[in-house]
Amino acid sequence: MARLRPHLTYANVVSTMCLFILLGGGAVAATSIVDSGGRITSCVSKRTGAVRIVKTGKKCRKGETKVRWSQTGPVGRAGRDAQFAGAPAGGDLSGTYPNPSIANGAVTPSKLAVVPAAIVTHSVAQTIGSGITVLTVDTEELDSAGVHDNAANPSRLTAPIAGLYWINATVEWSANTTGRRLIRINKNQSSPSIATDSVQASSVGNTVQTVSRLARLVAGDFIEVDASQATTPSVNLSASVQDFSMNWVGS
């Protein structure tokens, strides 16, 4: 029978060293075997092919061959995403990569977050005396994002997020030809009002007033509407025309 003799090759050495490092990497690292040039030195038996890692400066024994390799390989060339660079974008995007843009018509209502908006009214007439009265509301025609709460502070519309809001209030005063009528939009119960409307009472019937304003609000700001009149003793606001609305229009 022919005797099998060990044959030392580069592949044998490299594969053996890799296995050695994987199995005993912690011990190797602890012996400071990397020289100032970032190289690791090993000695390979010419007879058996056994590999041993040696410290920097140590010589190999008789019958061994010294083999070195770098701890870190050479820096490669800067990469390029050739697969996508210049490729056309699809779906909701247009143009090409790496800088596509949103395609025309891609942003549809179903892809938008809920837009805060509310329309609220009052189901019964409200009596306005000679002083200033904050109007209350009890019916929600629309409330998309918790803008209004009938249980807590029903006179308020509250901004759930920051942004620009379009605010509108409309009231109808019962027929009375004496004095002036005033309605105001107020933010956080502070002065001055952010919008007002003052008119002389109509001489031919009910007096309708509308006041509107675009206002920048932060989350938690609230809006109220108040009314006053200069007729004694009081004038009613019609239940059929009392509405108060607020909707987010942008940031």
Secondary structure in CASP SS format (residue, H / E / C, confidence):
PFRMAT SS
TARGET T0000
AUTHOR 0000-0000-0000
METHOD secondary structure of the structure
MODEL  1
M C 1.00
A C 1.00
R C 1.00
L C 1.00
R C 1.00
P C 1.00
H C 1.00
L C 1.00
T C 1.00
Y H 1.00
A H 1.00
N H 1.00
V H 1.00
V H 1.00
S H 1.00
T H 1.00
M H 1.00
C H 1.00
L H 1.00
F H 1.00
I H 1.00
L H 1.00
L H 1.00
G H 1.00
G H 1.00
G H 1.00
A H 1.00
V H 1.00
A H 1.00
A H 1.00
T C 1.00
S C 1.00
I C 1.00
V E 1.00
D C 1.00
S C 1.00
G C 1.00
G C 1.00
R E 1.00
I E 1.00
T E 1.00
S E 1.00
C E 1.00
V E 1.00
S E 1.00
K C 1.00
R C 1.00
T C 1.00
G C 1.00
A C 1.00
V E 1.00
R E 1.00
I E 1.00
V E 1.00
K C 1.00
T C 1.00
G C 1.00
K C 1.00
K C 1.00
C C 1.00
R C 1.00
K C 1.00
G C 1.00
E E 1.00
T E 1.00
K E 1.00
V E 1.00
R E 1.00
W E 1.00
S E 1.00
Q C 1.00
T C 1.00
G C 1.00
P C 1.00
V C 1.00
G C 1.00
R C 1.00
A C 1.00
G C 1.00
R C 1.00
D C 1.00
A C 1.00
Q C 1.00
F C 1.00
A C 1.00
G C 1.00
A C 1.00
P E 1.00
A C 1.00
G C 1.00
G C 1.00
D C 1.00
L E 1.00
S E 1.00
G C 1.00
T E 1.00
Y C 1.00
P C 1.00
N C 1.00
P C 1.00
S E 1.00
I E 1.00
A C 1.00
N C 1.00
G C 1.00
A C 1.00
V C 1.00
T C 1.00
P H 1.00
S H 1.00
K H 1.00
L C 1.00
A C 1.00
V C 1.00
V C 1.00
P C 1.00
A E 1.00
A E 1.00
I E 1.00
V E 1.00
T E 1.00
H C 1.00
S C 1.00
V C 1.00
A C 1.00
Q E 1.00
T E 1.00
I E 1.00
G C 1.00
S C 1.00
G C 1.00
I C 1.00
T E 1.00
V E 1.00
L C 1.00
T C 1.00
V C 1.00
D C 1.00
T E 1.00
E E 1.00
E E 1.00
L E 1.00
D E 1.00
S C 1.00
A C 1.00
G C 1.00
V C 1.00
H C 1.00
D C 1.00
N C 1.00
A C 1.00
A C 1.00
N C 1.00
P C 1.00
S C 1.00
R C 1.00
L E 1.00
T E 1.00
A C 1.00
P C 1.00
I C 1.00
A C 1.00
G E 1.00
L E 1.00
Y E 1.00
W E 1.00
I E 1.00
N E 1.00
A E 1.00
T E 1.00
V E 1.00
E E 1.00
W E 1.00
S C 1.00
A C 1.00
N C 1.00
T C 1.00
T C 1.00
G C 1.00
R E 1.00
R E 1.00
L E 1.00
I E 1.00
R E 1.00
I E 1.00
N E 1.00
K E 1.00
N C 1.00
Q C 1.00
S C 1.00
S C 1.00
P C 1.00
S C 1.00
I C 1.00
A E 1.00
T E 1.00
D E 1.00
S E 1.00
V E 1.00
Q E 1.00
A C 1.00
S C 1.00
S C 1.00
V C 1.00
G C 1.00
N C 1.00
T E 1.00
V E 1.00
Q E 1.00
T E 1.00
V E 1.00
S E 1.00
R E 1.00
L E 1.00
A E 1.00
R E 1.00
L E 1.00
V C 1.00
A C 1.00
G C 1.00
D C 1.00
F E 1.00
I E 1.00
E E 1.00
V E 1.00
D E 1.00
A E 1.00
S E 1.00
Q E 1.00
A C 1.00
T C 1.00
T C 1.00
P C 1.00
S C 1.00
V E 1.00
N E 1.00
L E 1.00
S E 1.00
A E 1.00
S E 1.00
V E 1.00
Q E 1.00
D E 1.00
F E 1.00
S E 1.00
M E 1.00
N E 1.00
W E 1.00
V E 1.00
G E 1.00
S C 1.00
END
